Amino acid sequence: MYVRIVRGQPQPGQAEEVARRWKEHLAPRLRGIPGFRAAYFVGDREANMGVGVSIWDDKPGEALDQAMREFRQRVQDIAAGPPDIEDYEVLAEA
């Protein structure tokens, strides 16, 4: 099992708009990618930070990368810069 963590910073006051676009555009795409288990968009309004966490059966591949590129285009008008993307293998779980 694998986890992808995407940390981004929207422009001030835009965290909820990024979350809305994530739910409307990216979440449906994720559900259609083989190996998808779950995804969450979490944030801190005061720190103006958003984090996407997705869980996968296998290491994320090109289908996820393409969906992420398309989503970045959808939020480029309200993003403060490019996101940081990290992939991890789950080594233990509770």
PyRosetta script that sets phi, psi and omega in degrees:
from pyrosetta import init, pose_from_sequence

init()
pose = pose_from_sequence("MYVRIVRGQPQPGQAEEVARRWKEHLAPRLRGIPGFRAAYFVGDREANMGVGVSIWDDKPGEALDQAMREFRQRVQDIAAGPPDIEDYEVLAEA")
pose.set_psi(1, 147.5)
pose.set_omega(1, -177.5)
pose.set_phi(2, -132.1)
pose.set_psi(2, 154.7)
pose.set_omega(2, 177.3)
pose.set_phi(3, -128.4)
pose.set_psi(3, 133.1)
pose.set_omega(3, 171.8)
pose.set_phi(4, -109.6)
pose.set_psi(4, 131.4)
pose.set_omega(4, 177.4)
pose.set_phi(5, -118.1)
pose.set_psi(5, 125.6)
pose.set_omega(5, 179.8)
pose.set_phi(6, -120.9)
pose.set_psi(6, 116.4)
pose.set_omega(6, 179.9)
pose.set_phi(7, -106.0)
pose.set_psi(7, 127.5)
pose.set_omega(7, 178.8)
pose.set_phi(8, -137.1)
pose.set_psi(8, 161.3)
pose.set_omega(8, 177.7)
pose.set_phi(9, -125.6)
pose.set_psi(9, 111.9)
pose.set_omega(9, 175.4)
pose.set_phi(10, -75.8)
pose.set_psi(10, 166.6)
pose.set_omega(10, 172.7)
pose.set_phi(11, -64.8)
pose.set_psi(11, 155.3)
pose.set_omega(11, -177.7)
pose.set_phi(12, -50.1)
pose.set_psi(12, 132.2)
pose.set_omega(12, 177.3)
pose.set_phi(13, 79.2)
pose.set_psi(13, 6.8)
pose.set_omega(13, -174.8)
pose.set_phi(14, -109.1)
pose.set_psi(14, 6.3)
pose.set_omega(14, -177.3)
pose.set_phi(15, -58.8)
pose.set_psi(15, -43.8)
pose.set_omega(15, -178.8)
pose.set_phi(16, -68.5)
pose.set_psi(16, -32.3)
pose.set_omega(16, 177.2)
pose.set_phi(17, -69.1)
pose.set_psi(17, -39.2)
pose.set_omega(17, 175.5)
pose.set_phi(18, -61.7)
pose.set_psi(18, -44.5)
pose.set_omega(18, 179.0)
pose.set_phi(19, -60.5)
pose.set_psi(19, -40.7)
pose.set_omega(19, 179.0)
pose.set_phi(20, -62.6)
pose.set_psi(20, -46.3)
pose.set_omega(20, 179.4)
pose.set_phi(21, -66.1)
pose.set_psi(21, -36.9)
pose.set_omega(21, 177.1)
pose.set_phi(22, -59.0)
pose.set_psi(22, -49.4)
pose.set_omega(22, -178.2)
pose.set_phi(23, -65.0)
pose.set_psi(23, -38.4)
pose.set_omega(23, -176.1)
pose.set_phi(24, -77.7)
pose.set_psi(24, -38.4)
pose.set_omega(24, -171.3)
pose.set_phi(25, -110.6)
pose.set_psi(25, -47.0)
pose.set_omega(25, -174.2)
pose.set_phi(26, -82.0)
pose.set_psi(26, -43.2)
pose.set_omega(26, -176.9)
pose.set_phi(27, -54.3)
pose.set_psi(27, -46.1)
pose.set_omega(27, 178.0)
pose.set_phi(28, -62.2)
pose.set_psi(28, -35.8)
pose.set_omega(28, 177.9)
pose.set_phi(29, -64.8)
pose.set_psi(29, -43.1)
pose.set_omega(29, -179.4)
pose.set_phi(30, -59.6)
pose.set_psi(30, -44.1)
pose.set_omega(30, -178.6)
pose.set_phi(31, -60.7)
pose.set_psi(31, -23.7)
pose.set_omega(31, -179.7)
pose.set_phi(32, -89.3)
pose.set_psi(32, -3.1)
pose.set_omega(32, -178.7)
pose.set_phi(33, -90.7)
pose.set_psi(33, 127.6)
pose.set_omega(33, 179.0)
pose.set_phi(34, -55.8)
pose.set_psi(34, 139.0)
pose.set_omega(34, 179.2)
pose.set_phi(35, 91.6)
pose.set_psi(35, -4.7)
pose.set_omega(35, -179.3)
pose.set_phi(36, -68.4)
pose.set_psi(36, 135.7)
pose.set_omega(36, 175.5)
pose.set_phi(37, -112.3)
pose.set_psi(37, -52.2)
pose.set_omega(37, -176.6)
pose.set_phi(38, -164.8)
pose.set_psi(38, 161.2)
pose.set_omega(38, 175.6)
pose.set_phi(39, -151.2)
pose.set_psi(39, 150.7)
pose.set_omega(39, -180.0)
pose.set_phi(40, -140.1)
pose.set_psi(40, 144.3)
pose.set_omega(40, 170.7)
pose.set_phi(41, -116.4)
pose.set_psi(41, 117.4)
pose.set_omega(41, -177.9)
pose.set_phi(42, -121.1)
pose.set_psi(42, 161.4)
pose.set_omega(42, -178.8)
pose.set_phi(43, -163.0)
pose.set_psi(43, 175.4)
pose.set_omega(43, 176.8)
pose.set_phi(44, -131.8)
pose.set_psi(44, 103.5)
pose.set_omega(44, -176.8)
pose.set_phi(45, -60.9)
pose.set_psi(45, -40.9)
pose.set_omega(45, -178.0)
pose.set_phi(46, -65.7)
pose.set_psi(46, -37.8)
pose.set_omega(46, 179.5)
pose.set_phi(47, -87.7)
pose.set_psi(47, -4.9)
pose.set_omega(47, 179.9)
pose.set_phi(48, 55.5)
pose.set_psi(48, 54.2)
pose.set_omega(48, -176.4)
pose.set_phi(49, -133.9)
pose.set_psi(49, 140.2)
pose.set_omega(49, 175.3)
pose.set_phi(50, -127.3)
pose.set_psi(50, 144.3)
pose.set_omega(50, -179.3)
pose.set_phi(51, -135.7)
pose.set_psi(51, 127.6)
pose.set_omega(51, 172.9)
pose.set_phi(52, -102.0)
pose.set_psi(52, 133.3)
pose.set_omega(52, 178.8)
pose.set_phi(53, -125.9)
pose.set_psi(53, 124.4)
pose.set_omega(53, 176.9)
pose.set_phi(54, -127.9)
pose.set_psi(54, 147.7)
pose.set_omega(54, -175.7)
pose.set_phi(55, -119.5)
pose.set_psi(55, 134.6)
pose.set_omega(55, -171.6)
pose.set_phi(56, -133.5)
pose.set_psi(56, 148.5)
pose.set_omega(56, 174.3)
pose.set_phi(57, -67.9)
pose.set_psi(57, -39.5)
pose.set_omega(57, -177.4)
pose.set_phi(58, -123.2)
pose.set_psi(58, 167.8)
pose.set_omega(58, 178.6)
pose.set_phi(59, -57.9)
pose.set_psi(59, 129.9)
pose.set_omega(59, -179.1)
pose.set_phi(60, -56.2)
pose.set_psi(60, 141.2)
pose.set_omega(60, -177.1)
pose.set_phi(61, -123.7)
pose.set_psi(61, -155.1)
pose.set_omega(61, -173.4)
pose.set_phi(62, -62.3)
pose.set_psi(62, -35.7)
pose.set_omega(62, -179.3)
pose.set_phi(63, -60.5)
pose.set_psi(63, -42.5)
pose.set_omega(63, 177.6)
pose.set_phi(64, -69.4)
pose.set_psi(64, -41.9)
pose.set_omega(64, 179.0)
pose.set_phi(65, -59.1)
pose.set_psi(65, -41.0)
pose.set_omega(65, 178.9)
pose.set_phi(66, -66.1)
pose.set_psi(66, -44.0)
pose.set_omega(66, 178.0)
pose.set_phi(67, -60.3)
pose.set_psi(67, -39.1)
pose.set_omega(67, 179.3)
pose.set_phi(68, -67.4)
pose.set_psi(68, -40.7)
pose.set_omega(68, 178.0)
pose.set_phi(69, -61.1)
pose.set_psi(69, -43.4)
pose.set_omega(69, 179.3)
pose.set_phi(70, -64.8)
pose.set_psi(70, -39.8)
pose.set_omega(70, 178.9)
pose.set_phi(71, -66.1)
pose.set_psi(71, -40.9)
pose.set_omega(71, 178.5)
pose.set_phi(72, -58.5)
pose.set_psi(72, -35.7)
pose.set_omega(72, 176.7)
pose.set_phi(73, -65.9)
pose.set_psi(73, -35.9)
pose.set_omega(73, -179.1)
pose.set_phi(74, -70.4)
pose.set_psi(74, -22.7)
pose.set_omega(74, -178.0)
pose.set_phi(75, -114.4)
pose.set_psi(75, 6.3)
pose.set_omega(75, -176.9)
pose.set_phi(76, -60.8)
pose.set_psi(76, -26.3)
pose.set_omega(76, -180.0)
pose.set_phi(77, -73.5)
pose.set_psi(77, -16.5)
pose.set_omega(77, -178.8)
pose.set_phi(78, -124.5)
pose.set_psi(78, 8.5)
pose.set_omega(78, 178.4)
pose.set_phi(79, -93.3)
pose.set_psi(79, 144.9)
pose.set_omega(79, 179.1)
pose.set_phi(80, -86.4)
pose.set_psi(80, -8.8)
pose.set_omega(80, -179.7)
pose.set_phi(81, 169.8)
pose.set_psi(81, -179.2)
pose.set_omega(81, -179.4)
pose.set_phi(82, -71.3)
pose.set_psi(82, 152.2)
pose.set_omega(82, 179.9)
pose.set_phi(83, -79.8)
pose.set_psi(83, 162.0)
pose.set_omega(83, 169.8)
pose.set_phi(84, -97.4)
pose.set_psi(84, 128.8)
pose.set_omega(84, -176.8)
pose.set_phi(85, -119.9)
pose.set_psi(85, 129.8)
pose.set_omega(85, 179.5)
pose.set_phi(86, -133.3)
pose.set_psi(86, 136.2)
pose.set_omega(86, 175.2)
pose.set_phi(87, -114.0)
pose.set_psi(87, 137.5)
pose.set_omega(87, -180.0)
pose.set_phi(88, -133.7)
pose.set_psi(88, 145.0)
pose.set_omega(88, 170.6)
pose.set_phi(89, -88.7)
pose.set_psi(89, 136.7)
pose.set_omega(89, 177.8)
pose.set_phi(90, -76.2)
pose.set_psi(90, 120.4)
pose.set_omega(90, -177.9)
pose.set_phi(91, -98.8)
pose.set_psi(91, -20.7)
pose.set_omega(91, 178.0)
pose.set_phi(92, -159.5)
pose.set_psi(92, 154.1)
pose.set_omega(92, 177.0)
pose.set_phi(93, -146.7)
pose.set_psi(93, 161.0)
pose.set_omega(93, 179.6)
pose.set_phi(94, -112.1)
pose.dump_pdb("model.pdb")
